[in-house]
């Protein structure tokens, strides 16, 4: 008999994965950069209970500003740079590694809109 059947429910720890992408690039580029940010900011498959938030930064300087805040708070994250033209090394997105406690992450992300949401 499984422990859940005995009334010993294990508390489910929900992971939260935050992605931040530039809003000033074409939609096709956004989709690609979000994919890179997801793939490069986690190890292996995530649980199917993971919440994923895809948020929007204004432009590259905003990405740089968010990166600095995440760095200062020691929040693990990966900055995605596009090596090809026309961006030639510009910062495009950030993948914040999945967390269970979002308290510190929200200090950086709470004011960001969802990607593509009309303001």
C-alpha positions in Angstrom: 0.0 0.0 0.0 1.3 3.5 -0.9 1.9 6.0 1.9 -0.7 8.3 0.3 -3.2 5.6 0.8 -2.4 5.5 4.5 -3.1 9.2 5.0 0.5 10.1 5.0 0.4 12.7 2.2 3.7 14.2 1.3 3.6 18.0 0.9 4.1 18.8 -2.7 6.7 21.5 -3.2 5.8 23.5 -6.3 8.6 24.9 -8.3 8.4 28.3 -10.0 10.4 29.0 -13.2 10.7 32.6 -14.3 11.7 33.7 -17.8 12.2 37.3 -18.8 12.4 38.2 -22.5 12.9 41.5 -24.3 9.7 43.0 -25.6 11.4 45.1 -28.3 12.2 42.2 -30.6 10.1 40.4 -33.2 7.8 37.7 -32.0 9.7 34.9 -33.7 12.9 36.0 -32.0 11.0 36.1 -28.6 9.8 32.5 -29.0 13.4 31.4 -29.7 14.9 33.3 -26.8 12.3 32.1 -24.4 13.1 28.5 -25.5 16.8 29.1 -24.9 16.2 30.7 -21.5 14.0 27.8 -20.4 16.5 25.1 -21.6 19.6 26.9 -20.1 18.2 27.6 -16.7 17.3 24.2 -15.4 18.8 20.7 -15.1 16.8 18.0 -16.8 13.0 17.7 -17.0 11.0 19.8 -14.6 8.1 18.3 -12.6 4.8 18.7 -14.4 3.6 20.7 -11.4 6.1 23.5 -12.2 4.6 27.0 -12.7 6.3 28.9 -15.5 6.1 32.7 -15.8 7.2 34.4 -19.0 7.7 38.1 -18.3 8.7 41.0 -20.4 11.6 43.4 -20.1 11.5 46.6 -22.2 14.8 46.2 -24.0 18.5 45.2 -23.6 19.3 47.8 -21.0 16.3 46.6 -18.9 17.7 43.0 -19.2 21.1 44.2 -18.0 19.4 46.1 -15.0 17.4 43.0 -14.0 20.5 40.8 -14.3 22.3 43.2 -11.9 19.5 43.0 -9.4 19.4 39.2 -9.6 23.2 39.0 -9.1 23.0 41.3 -6.1 20.3 39.1 -4.5 22.4 36.0 -5.4 19.5 34.5 -7.3 20.8 31.8 -9.8 20.0 32.8 -13.3 21.3 32.6 -16.9 21.5 35.5 -19.3 20.9 34.6 -22.9 23.0 36.4 -25.5 22.3 36.2 -29.3 25.6 35.7 -31.2 24.1 36.2 -34.7 23.2 39.3 -36.6 21.5 41.6 -36.2 21.9 41.3 -32.4 25.6 40.4 -32.3 26.0 39.5 -28.7 23.2 41.5 -27.2 21.4 40.2 -24.0 18.0 38.9 -25.1 16.5 37.0 -22.1 17.1 35.7 -18.6 16.2 32.3 -17.3 15.9 32.3 -13.5 16.5 28.9 -12.1 13.4 27.2 -10.6 12.7 28.0 -7.0 10.2 26.8 -4.4 10.2 30.0 -2.4 9.6 33.0 -4.7 10.1 35.7 -2.1 13.4 37.0 -3.4 12.6 36.5 -7.1 9.4 38.6 -6.7 11.6 41.5 -5.5 12.9 41.6 -9.1 10.0 40.4 -11.1 6.8 41.7 -9.5 6.6 44.8 -11.6 7.1 43.0 -14.9 4.2 42.4 -17.2 3.5 39.0 -18.8 5.3 38.8 -22.2 3.1 40.2 -24.9 0.4 41.5 -22.6 -1.0 44.8 -23.7 -0.2 47.5 -21.2 
